[in-house]
Amino acid sequence: MSPLFRRRPPQDRLVTLIRKPGCHLCDDAQVVVEKVCGDLGVPWEQKDITEDRELHDQYWEQIPVVLVDGRQHTFWRVNEGRLRKALTD
């Protein structure tokens, strides 16, 4: 298969959860992100919009937001199957 069409292994991906304290949807999203990333061995990080003005300005109406490799994957509710597919396709 051509190198252009090879899938990146899940371990080479990065999931970012953008959230804020006291947000129940953020807590729900974190549970899904932790589960999927843990199952697949994908590293993940979380960022707090109250500590980053740029993230706040960009995402404050959409949190929680999940980025995969720096690109927006979803917001508000995180679907486990959809996130898993994005990380394995």
N, C-alpha and C positions, 0 to 999 in steps of 0.2 A: 504494500500500500504506500502511496506517496506520502512523504512527511507532512505535506499540507493538510492531509485528511486524517492524520493520526489524532486520536483523542488524547487529551492531557489526563494523566492519572489523577484521581481525586486528591491525592496527597500534594499535588502541585497547584491546587486551587486555593482560594482564600475567600471565606465568607465573612462579611462584616455586618453586624447588627447595630443599627443606629437607633438609639432609644433615649428615654429620659427616666429619672427616678419617679416612682409612684405611678407608673403607667401599667395598668393591668394587661393591656394588649401586648406591651413590651415583654412582660413576664411570660405570657403565653408563647410569644414568638421565640423567646430564649429557650424554652423547653424544647421546642421543635428543632431549633438550630443545634442545640447541644446533642440531641438524639441523633439527628441525621449526620452531623459532622463526626460524632463519636463512632457511629456505625461504619462510616466510610474512611475514617482516618484523615478527615479534612481539617486543616487548621481554621480557627475562627477567632474573631475579635469583636469586642463591642466598643462603641463610641457613644458618648453622652452628649446630646445636643446642647445641654446647658453649659458645657465646657468648651464648645467650639462654635463661634459665631457664624462661620461659613456654613457648617452643617445645619445649624439652627435656621438660618435664612433660607436654605435650600429645601429642607425637609420638615419643618415644624408642623405642617398640616397633614403630613403623611405617616408620622411615626406609629409603630415601628416600621423601619425600612430595612430590607435585606439587600445587600450588594453581593454579587458573586464576581470575583475578580475585578472589583471596582465599578461594575455596571449594575444599575438597579435591576433587581430580580422581582421584587414584590414590595408591597406595603400593606399596613393594617393587619391583615391576617396571613399567616404563613402556612401554606399547604405542604405537608410532609412529603407527599408523593411528587409534587411538582419540584420541590427543592432537590430531592434525591435524583430526579431525572436530569435536572440542570447540571448536577455535579458529576453524573456518570455518562452523559451523552457527549 
